[in-house]
Amino acid sequence: MTLDSFAGADHAVDAGHVQVDANGKGTSLVDAILAARGLTRRIAVVLPSSAGLPFVVAKTDLIATLPSRIFKDLAAIRGLMVVPVPLPPVEVSPHVLWHPRTQNVSLLAWVRAIIKETAGKL
């Protein structure tokens, strides 16, 4: 897949990682990389989470860009082809956000600590 064919394809994305305007133009890391090269992509479908992306892509002509940790086992899904994306590798760092009023809530502090510990093992 070339960068031009990647940008020219219709994309499926998840709402948690991409902001999409009414014209199907996205604002995300992928879109910023494309914009730096004078390209844009058209986002045809926005799903609430990335969990359904492989299944939508397998049944349509859409493509989706997913982190390598997610797509490793997706080749087993019938109708799905996994190919390297023509973009530079990017290190993505996860973030946890919370309202300041919950900073000292012991249960939520414990949950944040568990998330941090678990993510550190991945």
N, C-alpha and C positions, 0 to 999 in steps of 0.2 A: 504494500500500500504506500503510495506516495503522499507527501504532505498535501498536495493539491487535491488528490482524490479523497483524503481524509476530511479536509475542510469542505469539499463539495458534497459529501454524503449527508443524509438526514440523520440526526442524532437523537438518541433517547438519553435523558439525564435524570438524576434524582434531585428533588427540591432542596435537599439538605446541603448540597454542594454547589448549586448553580442558581443564580438569579436570572430569570428569563423575562424579557419584555414582550409586548404584544406582537412584535414582528418575528419572534423566535430567535432573537439575538441574546446570547448568554453572557454572563459576567462570572468568570471563574478563572482558575489557574490555566486551564487549557485554552480558554478564550484569550487570556493575556498573552500566552505564548504565540498563538496564531496571529493576534493583532500586531505583535512585534515583527512579524514577517509579512504584514500587509494582507492577512487573510481573516476571514470570519467563517463561522459555521452556522447552519440553520438547525435549531432545536425543534424537532417536530412533536416530541412527547416528553412530558415531565411527570415522573412518578413520585409518590411521597417518600419512597426510600429506595436504596440501591438493591434491595433484596429481589425485586421483580424484574430488574433490568435484563438479566440473562434470558429469561423466559419470553419477554417481549421481543428482544432482538432475535431469538431463535425462530419466531413466528412471523417476522416482518423483514423488510429491507433496511431497517434502521441499524445503526451502529451505536455502541456505547463504549466509553473509556472508563476503565476501572483500575484501581490499584492492583499491583501484582499479587498481593496477599489474597485478594478476593478471587481472581480469575484462575488460579492454579488448577482447580478441580472442575472448571466449567466445560472443558472440552468433552466431557462425558454427556452433556445435554444434547439430545438429538436436535439437529438443525443449527447448531451453534459452532461457529468457527472462531478460534482464538488466534489473532495475529498480532505481531508487535506493532505498536503505534509509532508513527514517524515523528515523534516528539522527543526532545532530550529527556533523560531520566530526571525525575524530580523527587526530592525527599520531602515527604509530607509529615508534618508534626501535628499530632492530635492535641486538642485543647478541651478543657472542661471549664465551663463558665457557670457562675452562680451569683445570685443577688447578694449584696453586702449584708443584708439583714439576716441571711442564713449562715454567715461566716462562723458564728459561735454555736450553732445548733449541733450538738454532739453526734446525733444520728447521721446527719448529712456530712459532717466531717469524717465520720467513719466510712461512709459510702465513697466519698472522694478518695480516701486513702486506699480503699480496696481497688477502685478503678485505676489509680496510679500504679499500685503494685502489680495488678494483672496486666496492664498495658506494658509495663516495663519488662515483662517476661516474653512478650511477643516478638 
